[in-house]
Amino acid sequence: MTIDLFAISVDAGEPLRLARFWAGLLGREVVDDPGEGVALRPDGEAGLRIRFLPAETPKVGQNRIHLDLTSASPQGQRETVARAMELGGRPADVGQRGDEGHLVLADGEGNEFCVLEAGNTFLAGCGFVGAVNCDGSRAVGYFWHAALGWPLVWDQDEETAIQSPRGGAKVTWSGPPLLPRHGRDRIHLDLAPPVGGDREAEVDRLLALGATRVGIGRHTADDVVLADPDGNEFCVLTPR
């Protein structure tokens, strides 16, 4: 297995402004992402890189991927929500009843995220960014389990989750019914082989696992764009 999850990438009308929102919320440093926008530096070996890439198409509809932020205490949850609002976030309505323990917010470009209640045992030990929460079927959870070689840590009632052997945030799939698609997904996963890795061999392996080839050049001319079995686009980058 010679490929890993390099980043969560977010299309943005104003990449630097959106990066600053998330840097302030997560307590991370904004760094250049050469030729491809800006990024937040991972917080530790198992931390996820988050990239903000320029896009002209405005957001339409609910994203099929969002972040779940954890809370150590009820006060911590309130502080995270207050910090998000001060930075320019706002409440978001995704059809929640209002009696859930988590709170749904949106960043300055409308990208939804959840601030979970204290005591959430499922994401215990995962860090402040507890999960990359994806809309997807059980089959696609198994696809990503095989694609990344990450252990399957949850498989129940059509919901699945994987986690890097290094720890950190889980990647979860919520099962059916799936959200409607509103054009190209604004948030997607970027994979990359390590320096010296064979990208074409990895692309062939992903195709054999059930991915389909979409094209090239989503953000740079070197991107190989694939889609998982649910039709969610992802990019395979050059080795890095």
SVG drawing of the C-alpha trace seen along z (x, -y; Angstrom):
<svg xmlns="http://www.w3.org/2000/svg" viewBox="-37 -38 49 43">
<polyline fill="none" stroke="black" stroke-width="0.4" points="0.0,0.0 1.7,-3.2 -0.9,-5.9 -2.3,-7.9 -5.0,-10.6 -3.0,-13.7 -5.7,-16.3 -9.3,-17.3 -9.7,-19.9 -12.4,-22.7 -13.4,-24.7 -13.5,-28.4 -14.4,-31.7 -11.9,-33.3 -9.4,-30.6 -7.3,-32.8 -10.3,-34.3 -11.8,-30.8 -8.5,-29.4 -8.2,-32.1 -11.6,-31.3 -10.7,-27.6 -7.2,-28.5 -8.8,-30.6 -11.3,-28.0 -8.9,-25.0 -5.9,-26.9 -3.7,-26.0 -1.3,-27.8 -2.1,-28.9 0.7,-27.9 1.1,-28.2 0.0,-25.3 2.3,-26.0 0.3,-26.6 -2.9,-25.2 -4.2,-27.8 -3.6,-27.7 -3.7,-25.1 -3.7,-24.5 -0.7,-22.8 -1.6,-19.4 -1.5,-19.3 0.8,-16.4 1.7,-13.2 -1.9,-12.0 -3.5,-15.4 -5.3,-16.1 -4.1,-18.7 -7.0,-20.9 -6.6,-22.8 -8.6,-25.7 -8.5,-25.9 -9.8,-28.6 -13.2,-28.0 -15.6,-30.3 -18.7,-28.2 -20.8,-29.2 -22.0,-26.6 -25.4,-25.1 -27.1,-22.7 -25.7,-20.8 -22.2,-19.4 -21.8,-15.7 -18.7,-15.9 -18.3,-17.9 -16.1,-18.0 -17.2,-17.0 -15.5,-18.9 -15.4,-17.4 -16.0,-18.9 -14.2,-18.1 -17.0,-19.6 -20.3,-21.5 -18.4,-24.7 -15.9,-23.7 -18.8,-23.2 -20.2,-26.6 -16.7,-28.2 -16.2,-26.5 -19.6,-27.8 -18.9,-31.3 -15.5,-31.3 -17.0,-30.2 -19.6,-32.9 -17.0,-35.6 -14.9,-34.5 -17.9,-34.8 -19.7,-31.5 -23.5,-31.1 -26.1,-28.5 -27.1,-26.2 -30.3,-24.3 -29.9,-20.9 -33.2,-19.5 -32.2,-18.9 -35.0,-18.6 -33.3,-21.0 -33.0,-18.5 -29.8,-16.9 -26.7,-17.2 -24.6,-18.5 -24.9,-21.9 -24.7,-22.6 -22.9,-25.7 -21.6,-26.9 -18.4,-28.8 -18.3,-32.1 -19.0,-30.3 -21.8,-28.1 -19.9,-24.9 -21.6,-23.0 -19.8,-21.5 -20.9,-20.1 -19.8,-20.9 -20.5,-17.7 -21.6,-17.4 -19.3,-16.5 -19.1,-12.8 -19.3,-11.5 -17.6,-8.2 -17.5,-7.3 -14.9,-10.0 -13.0,-9.7 -9.3,-10.2 -9.6,-11.4 -8.7,-15.0 -10.5,-18.3 -11.3,-17.4 -13.0,-14.1 -14.3,-13.0 -14.5,-13.7 -18.2,-12.9 -19.1,-11.7 -22.5,-10.9 -22.1,-7.5 -23.1,-3.8 -21.7,-0.9 -20.1,0.3 -18.2,-3.0 -16.9,-2.7 -15.5,0.7 -14.0,-0.8 -12.1,-3.4 -11.0,-0.8 -9.4,1.1 -8.1,-2.0 -6.2,-3.5 -5.6,-0.2 -6.9,-1.9 -8.6,0.4 -12.4,0.6 -13.4,-0.7 -17.2,-0.7 -19.6,1.3 -23.2,1.3 -26.6,0.4 -25.2,-0.6 -22.8,-3.0 -19.0,-2.6 -15.9,-4.3 -12.1,-3.9 -9.2,-5.4 -5.5,-5.7 -3.2,-3.3 -1.6,-6.5 -4.9,-7.6 -6.4,-11.0 -9.8,-11.8 -12.0,-9.0 -13.5,-9.0 -17.2,-8.0 -20.0,-7.2 -23.6,-7.7 -25.4,-5.2 -28.6,-5.7 -30.6,-7.7 -27.9,-9.6 -28.1,-13.4 -28.9,-14.8 -25.9,-15.9 -25.8,-19.6 -23.1,-19.6 -19.4,-19.0 -18.8,-18.4 -17.1,-21.4 -15.3,-19.2 -13.3,-16.2 -10.5,-13.9 -7.0,-14.1 -4.7,-11.1 -1.0,-11.0 1.7,-8.4 4.9,-9.1 8.0,-10.5 9.2,-7.8 5.8,-6.1 4.1,-4.8 1.0,-6.9 -0.2,-5.0 0.0,-1.7 -2.1,-3.2 -4.6,-4.6 -4.9,-1.1 -5.4,0.5 -8.1,-2.0 -9.9,-1.4 -9.7,2.4 -11.3,1.7 -14.3,0.0 -13.3,-3.6 -14.1,-5.1 -11.9,-7.6 -13.4,-11.1 -10.6,-13.0 -7.6,-15.1 -6.9,-18.6 -9.5,-19.4 -7.2,-21.9 -3.9,-21.5 -3.0,-19.8 -1.4,-16.9 -4.4,-15.8 -5.9,-12.4 -9.6,-12.7 -11.5,-9.5 -14.9,-8.8 -15.6,-6.2 -18.5,-3.7 -21.0,-6.3 -19.8,-8.8 -17.9,-11.1 -14.9,-12.6 -11.5,-12.5 -8.0,-13.3 -4.8,-11.3 -2.0,-13.8 1.6,-13.4 3.9,-11.8 4.7,-14.1"/>
</svg>
